[in-house]
């Protein structure tokens, strides 16, 4: 696959329209929390400036309620921002292995990690795939901890007739670039117990300032997203930096895993919320079309010998996740690396969800506990074999077929 056309984004994000950008003239037009509460079927949604900020606020509230508990258990393969959020709260990270070939937490390892110091468990729905939450919930209840569900990439996912996160204490969603709904950066926090909800609202009031500088910056960036999140603009804002990182052989930068340790905290303004309210009206149709497209493409990918497309957890039979990407497990690390080296910079929608398991990033050694070479075997194996195929509608069928043919060659 030698040719390179217009760059396909790594995930299927909802494009904005000119009408989304109008200034709100009524309070309801900028009340994104109320609009998302109706969409999710929950009592309230608390809007924060990022999914990471949601996590910081939630952990701050839980820490105040249980000050002797200091440990947070997360998947060993997840976004490094999770580790930075835990460190930002002065808490200790514990990383849990996965079940083989899945995103589910290993129940044996999970129970070994949980105890009287455990504050929260963080089951994660990576790439919109719904993982097993029931096991984490049971472990949390056994030790008196809370479940904080990371649904950053799963806004609109459901279990049965309820939104994902309905059975946890807290769930948060990201509204960042390339998500189904974006404010360029934003987050939505859902807390089911009214007393715990008040604690999270108070924590936000105490630690999140009204920082006009950050909000102005995010507003300008959101305008840039509205202009450039198109096939013609992605080559400049996404493709060019990607190829520069790949020429340096810097996969961490290419994947966007090189996060600043400082986590911005600020209020989300009326205008960006209003943009979200208007775009949210189109989200159900966008997600439905994405599901149809993803299921067709999953069927094609699974015909390639040796490839596995990750699905929702078999422990969650009523799950219906979202499909920003299709996460593909290659037969081995060598095949995955060869495919990535050949295809990542061609703009065809291939990428890495994350480059490493959390303990294997040198830049995060300060906030992630070290793990011996033989530890976390399943999470590390997944990190070495996983790649992502964009589910963007801008990856047309002909180009997708060429991607499949290339993956078949590398799998052999």
C-alpha positions as CSV (number, residue, x, y, z in Angstrom):
1,X,0.0,0.0,0.0
2,X,2.4,2.7,-1.2
3,X,0.1,5.5,-2.2
4,X,-1.0,8.2,0.3
5,X,-4.3,10.0,-0.1
6,X,-5.9,12.5,2.3
7,X,-5.2,11.7,5.9
8,X,-7.8,9.7,7.7
9,X,-8.1,10.6,11.4
10,X,-7.2,7.8,13.9
11,X,-10.7,7.8,15.4
12,X,-14.2,8.6,14.1
13,X,-15.0,12.0,15.6
14,X,-18.1,14.0,15.0
15,X,-17.4,16.9,12.7
16,X,-18.8,20.3,13.6
17,X,-21.0,22.5,11.4
18,X,-21.1,26.3,11.1
19,X,-24.4,26.4,12.9
20,X,-22.9,24.7,15.9
21,X,-20.6,27.8,16.5
22,X,-23.3,30.4,17.1
23,X,-23.3,32.3,20.4
24,X,-26.0,31.0,22.8
25,X,-28.8,33.5,23.5
26,X,-30.7,31.4,26.1
27,X,-29.4,29.7,29.2
28,X,-30.7,26.3,28.1
29,X,-28.8,26.5,24.9
30,X,-25.5,26.4,26.9
31,X,-26.5,23.9,29.5
32,X,-24.5,20.9,28.2
33,X,-24.9,19.1,31.5
34,X,-28.7,19.0,31.2
35,X,-28.5,18.0,27.5
36,X,-26.2,15.1,28.3
37,X,-28.3,14.0,31.3
38,X,-31.2,13.6,28.9
39,X,-29.1,11.8,26.3
40,X,-27.7,9.4,28.9
41,X,-30.9,9.0,30.9
42,X,-29.4,10.1,34.2
43,X,-30.3,12.6,36.9
44,X,-27.4,15.0,36.4
45,X,-24.1,15.4,34.5
46,X,-21.3,17.5,35.8
47,X,-19.2,19.2,33.1
48,X,-15.5,19.5,33.6
49,X,-12.7,20.7,31.3
50,X,-11.4,17.2,30.4
51,X,-12.0,13.5,31.1
52,X,-8.8,13.7,33.2
53,X,-10.2,16.6,35.2
54,X,-13.3,14.5,35.8
55,X,-11.1,11.8,37.3
56,X,-9.2,14.3,39.5
57,X,-12.4,15.8,40.8
58,X,-13.9,12.3,41.5
59,X,-10.8,11.0,43.3
60,X,-10.5,14.3,45.3
61,X,-14.1,13.7,46.5
62,X,-13.5,10.1,47.4
63,X,-10.3,10.9,49.2
64,X,-12.1,13.4,51.4
65,X,-14.7,10.8,52.2
66,X,-12.1,8.1,53.0
67,X,-8.8,9.9,53.9
68,X,-7.0,6.7,55.1
69,X,-7.4,5.0,51.7
70,X,-4.6,5.9,49.3
71,X,-4.6,3.3,46.4
72,X,-6.2,3.4,43.0
73,X,-6.3,0.2,40.9
74,X,-6.3,0.7,37.1
75,X,-5.7,-1.6,34.1
76,X,-2.0,-2.0,33.2
77,X,-2.9,-1.1,29.6
78,X,-4.6,2.2,29.5
79,X,-4.1,5.9,28.8
80,X,-1.1,7.4,30.8
81,X,-3.3,10.3,31.7
82,X,-5.0,8.0,34.2
83,X,-1.7,7.6,36.0
84,X,-1.1,11.3,35.9
85,X,-4.5,12.0,37.4
86,X,-3.9,9.6,40.3
87,X,-0.5,11.2,41.0
88,X,-2.1,14.7,40.8
89,X,-4.3,13.7,43.7
90,X,-1.4,12.4,45.8
91,X,-2.6,8.8,45.5
92,X,-0.7,5.6,44.7
93,X,-1.3,3.7,41.5
94,X,-1.7,-0.1,41.4
95,X,-1.7,-1.7,38.0
96,X,-3.7,-4.8,37.3
97,X,-3.1,-7.3,34.5
98,X,-5.8,-8.2,32.0
99,X,-7.4,-11.4,31.1
100,X,-5.7,-13.0,28.0
101,X,-6.6,-11.3,24.8
102,X,-9.2,-9.0,26.3
103,X,-9.6,-5.6,28.0
104,X,-11.2,-7.2,31.2
105,X,-9.2,-6.9,34.4
106,X,-7.7,-10.2,35.6
107,X,-10.0,-11.1,38.6
108,X,-7.2,-13.1,40.4
109,X,-4.7,-10.3,40.2
110,X,-7.4,-7.7,41.0
111,X,-8.3,-9.4,44.3
112,X,-4.6,-9.6,45.2
113,X,-4.3,-5.8,44.7
114,X,-7.4,-4.8,46.6
115,X,-7.4,-4.3,50.4
116,X,-8.1,-1.8,53.2
117,X,-5.9,0.9,51.4
118,X,-7.9,0.7,48.2
119,X,-9.9,3.9,47.4
120,X,-11.2,3.1,43.9
121,X,-11.1,0.6,41.1
122,X,-11.1,1.9,37.5
123,X,-12.5,-0.6,34.9
124,X,-12.0,0.9,31.5
125,X,-13.9,0.8,28.2
126,X,-11.0,1.3,25.8
127,X,-11.8,2.3,22.3
128,X,-15.6,2.1,23.0
129,X,-15.4,-1.6,23.9
130,X,-17.3,-2.4,27.0
131,X,-15.3,-4.3,29.6
132,X,-16.4,-6.4,32.6
133,X,-17.5,-4.0,35.3
134,X,-19.3,-6.5,37.5
135,X,-16.1,-8.1,38.7
136,X,-14.6,-4.8,39.6
137,X,-17.8,-3.8,41.4
138,X,-17.8,-6.9,43.4
139,X,-14.1,-6.5,44.4
140,X,-14.7,-2.9,45.4
141,X,-17.7,-3.8,47.6
142,X,-15.7,-6.5,49.3
143,X,-13.0,-4.0,50.5
144,X,-15.2,-1.0,51.0
145,X,-13.9,0.9,47.9
146,X,-15.7,2.7,45.1
147,X,-15.9,1.9,41.3
148,X,-14.9,4.8,39.0
149,X,-15.7,3.7,35.5
150,X,-13.5,5.1,32.7
151,X,-15.8,5.5,29.7
152,X,-13.7,8.3,28.1
153,X,-14.1,6.7,24.7
154,X,-17.5,5.3,25.1
155,X,-20.1,8.1,25.2
156,X,-23.3,6.6,23.9
157,X,-22.4,3.0,24.8
158,X,-25.1,1.0,26.5
159,X,-25.6,-2.1,28.6
160,X,-29.1,-3.3,28.0
161,X,-31.4,-0.2,27.9
162,X,-29.1,1.9,30.2
163,X,-26.0,4.0,29.6
164,X,-22.6,2.4,30.3
165,X,-21.7,3.3,33.9
166,X,-25.2,2.8,35.3
167,X,-24.0,0.1,37.7
168,X,-20.9,1.9,39.0
169,X,-20.6,4.6,41.7
170,X,-19.1,7.1,39.2
171,X,-18.5,7.1,35.5
172,X,-16.8,9.8,33.3
173,X,-16.7,10.5,29.6
174,X,-14.2,12.5,27.5
175,X,-15.3,15.2,25.1
176,X,-11.8,15.6,23.6
177,X,-10.6,15.9,20.0
178,X,-11.8,13.0,17.8
179,X,-14.4,11.8,20.3
180,X,-18.0,11.2,19.2
181,X,-18.8,14.6,20.8
182,X,-16.1,17.2,21.3
183,X,-15.5,20.6,22.9
184,X,-11.8,20.2,21.8
185,X,-11.3,19.3,25.5
186,X,-14.1,18.5,27.9
187,X,-15.4,15.9,30.2
188,X,-18.7,14.7,31.6
189,X,-18.9,13.2,35.1
190,X,-21.9,11.1,36.2
191,X,-22.4,10.3,39.9
192,X,-25.4,8.2,40.9
193,X,-25.7,8.5,44.7
194,X,-26.9,12.0,45.6
195,X,-24.6,12.4,48.6
196,X,-21.6,11.4,46.5
197,X,-22.8,13.7,43.7
198,X,-22.8,16.6,46.1
199,X,-19.3,15.6,47.3
200,X,-18.0,15.7,43.7
201,X,-19.7,19.0,43.0
202,X,-18.1,20.5,46.1
203,X,-14.7,19.1,45.1
204,X,-15.0,20.8,41.7
205,X,-16.0,24.0,43.3
206,X,-13.0,23.9,45.6
207,X,-10.2,22.9,43.2
208,X,-11.3,24.0,39.7
209,X,-10.8,27.8,39.1
210,X,-12.3,30.1,36.5
211,X,-9.2,30.4,34.4
212,X,-10.1,32.7,31.5
213,X,-6.7,32.1,29.8
214,X,-7.3,28.3,29.4
215,X,-10.9,28.8,28.3
216,X,-9.9,31.3,25.6
217,X,-7.2,28.9,24.4
218,X,-9.7,26.0,24.3
219,X,-12.2,28.2,22.4
220,X,-9.6,29.0,19.8
221,X,-8.6,25.4,19.5
222,X,-12.3,24.4,19.1
223,X,-12.6,26.9,16.2
224,X,-9.5,25.3,14.7
225,X,-11.1,21.8,15.1
226,X,-14.3,23.0,13.3
227,X,-12.2,24.3,10.4
228,X,-9.6,21.6,10.1
229,X,-11.4,18.3,11.1
230,X,-12.0,17.6,7.4
231,X,-10.0,15.4,5.0
232,X,-8.3,18.5,3.5
233,X,-7.2,19.9,6.8
234,X,-6.1,16.8,8.6
235,X,-2.9,16.5,6.7
236,X,-1.7,19.7,8.3
237,X,-2.9,19.3,11.9
238,X,-2.6,15.5,12.2
239,X,-0.7,14.0,9.4
240,X,2.3,16.3,9.3
241,X,3.1,16.1,13.0
242,X,2.6,12.3,12.9
243,X,5.1,11.8,10.1
244,X,7.6,14.1,11.8
245,X,7.4,11.9,14.9
246,X,7.8,8.7,12.9
247,X,10.9,10.0,11.1
248,X,12.4,10.4,14.6
249,X,11.2,6.9,15.4
250,X,9.3,8.4,18.3
251,X,6.2,6.2,18.6
252,X,5.2,7.7,21.9
253,X,4.9,11.2,20.3
254,X,3.3,9.7,17.2
255,X,0.6,8.0,19.3
256,X,0.0,11.2,21.3
257,X,1.2,9.4,24.5
258,X,3.6,12.2,25.4
259,X,1.4,14.0,27.9
260,X,2.3,17.0,30.0
261,X,2.4,16.1,33.7
262,X,0.5,19.3,34.6
263,X,-3.3,18.7,34.3
264,X,-5.2,21.9,33.4
265,X,-8.2,22.6,35.6
266,X,-10.7,25.3,34.6
267,X,-14.3,26.0,34.0
268,X,-15.9,25.3,30.7
269,X,-17.5,28.5,29.3
270,X,-21.0,29.1,27.9
271,X,-20.0,29.1,24.2
272,X,-18.2,25.8,24.2
273,X,-21.0,24.2,26.1
274,X,-23.5,25.6,23.5
275,X,-21.4,24.1,20.7
276,X,-21.7,20.7,22.5
277,X,-25.5,21.0,22.9
278,X,-26.0,21.6,19.2
279,X,-23.6,18.9,18.1
280,X,-25.2,16.4,20.5
281,X,-28.4,16.5,18.5
282,X,-26.5,14.7,15.6
283,X,-24.7,12.2,17.8
284,X,-27.2,9.3,17.9
285,X,-27.4,9.1,14.1
286,X,-23.6,9.4,13.9
287,X,-23.1,6.6,16.4
288,X,-25.7,4.4,14.7
289,X,-24.0,4.8,11.3
290,X,-20.6,4.1,12.9
291,X,-21.9,0.9,14.3
292,X,-23.2,-0.3,11.0
293,X,-19.9,0.5,9.3
294,X,-17.8,-1.1,12.1
295,X,-19.7,-4.3,12.1
296,X,-19.3,-4.7,8.3
297,X,-15.6,-3.9,8.6
298,X,-15.1,-6.2,11.6
299,X,-16.5,-9.1,9.5
300,X,-14.0,-8.4,6.8
301,X,-11.1,-8.1,9.2
302,X,-11.9,-11.4,11.0
303,X,-11.6,-13.2,7.7
304,X,-7.9,-12.5,7.8
305,X,-6.1,-15.5,9.3
306,X,-4.5,-14.7,12.6
307,X,-6.3,-11.4,13.3
308,X,-8.7,-10.8,16.2
309,X,-11.0,-7.8,16.4
310,X,-11.6,-7.0,20.1
311,X,-15.3,-6.9,21.0
312,X,-17.3,-6.1,24.1
313,X,-16.6,-8.3,27.1
314,X,-18.3,-11.8,26.9
315,X,-19.2,-11.1,30.6
316,X,-21.5,-8.3,29.5
317,X,-23.9,-10.1,27.1
318,X,-26.2,-7.0,26.8
319,X,-23.4,-4.6,25.9
320,X,-23.5,-2.4,22.9
321,X,-20.3,-0.3,22.8
322,X,-19.4,2.5,20.4
323,X,-17.0,2.2,17.5
324,X,-14.6,5.1,17.2
325,X,-12.0,2.5,16.1
326,X,-11.6,-1.2,15.5
327,X,-8.9,-2.6,17.7
328,X,-7.1,-5.5,16.0
329,X,-4.8,-8.0,17.7
330,X,-2.1,-9.2,15.3
331,X,-0.6,-12.7,15.5
332,X,2.5,-11.4,17.1
333,X,4.6,-8.4,18.0
334,X,6.8,-8.6,14.9
335,X,3.8,-8.6,12.5
336,X,2.2,-5.7,14.4
337,X,5.4,-3.7,14.3
338,X,5.9,-4.4,10.6
339,X,2.4,-3.3,9.8
340,X,2.7,-0.1,11.8
341,X,6.1,0.8,10.3
342,X,4.7,0.4,6.8
343,X,1.3,1.9,7.2
344,X,1.1,4.4,10.1
345,X,2.4,7.4,8.2
346,X,0.4,6.8,5.0
347,X,-2.7,8.4,6.3
348,X,-4.8,5.3,6.0
349,X,-6.3,5.4,9.5
350,X,-3.9,2.9,11.2
351,X,-2.6,3.9,14.6
352,X,-1.7,2.5,18.1
353,X,-4.2,2.9,20.9
354,X,-1.3,3.3,23.3
355,X,2.4,2.3,22.7
356,X,3.1,0.5,26.0
357,X,1.7,-1.0,29.1
358,X,1.8,1.7,31.8
359,X,5.1,0.5,33.6
360,X,7.0,0.4,30.2
361,X,6.9,4.2,29.6
362,X,10.2,5.6,30.9
363,X,8.7,9.1,31.0
364,X,6.1,8.0,33.5
365,X,8.3,6.1,35.8
366,X,7.8,8.7,38.5
367,X,4.1,8.0,38.8
368,X,3.8,4.3,37.7
369,X,5.3,1.6,39.9
370,X,7.9,-0.6,38.2
371,X,6.9,-4.1,37.1
372,X,9.3,-7.0,36.7
373,X,9.9,-8.4,33.2
374,X,7.6,-11.3,33.8
375,X,4.8,-9.4,35.5
376,X,1.6,-8.3,33.7
377,X,2.0,-10.8,30.9
378,X,-1.4,-10.4,29.3
379,X,-1.4,-6.6,29.3
380,X,2.1,-6.4,27.9
381,X,1.3,-9.0,25.3
382,X,-1.8,-7.0,24.2
383,X,0.3,-3.8,24.1
384,X,2.8,-5.4,21.8
385,X,0.2,-6.9,19.4
386,X,-2.6,-4.3,19.2
387,X,-3.2,-1.8,16.5
388,X,-6.3,0.4,15.7
389,X,-8.1,0.8,12.4
390,X,-10.1,4.1,12.2
391,X,-13.8,3.8,11.8
392,X,-14.0,7.3,10.3
393,X,-16.4,7.6,7.4
394,X,-13.5,9.3,5.5
395,X,-11.8,5.9,5.3
396,X,-13.7,4.8,2.2
397,X,-14.4,1.2,1.3
398,X,-11.7,0.9,-1.4
399,X,-9.0,2.3,0.8
400,X,-10.2,0.1,3.7
401,X,-9.9,-3.0,1.5
402,X,-6.3,-2.1,0.6
403,X,-5.6,-1.8,4.4
404,X,-7.1,-5.3,4.9
405,X,-4.9,-6.7,2.1
406,X,-1.8,-5.2,3.6
407,X,-2.7,-6.5,7.1
408,X,-3.2,-10.0,5.5
409,X,0.3,-9.8,4.0
410,X,1.9,-8.8,7.3
411,X,-0.1,-11.5,9.2
412,X,1.4,-14.1,7.0
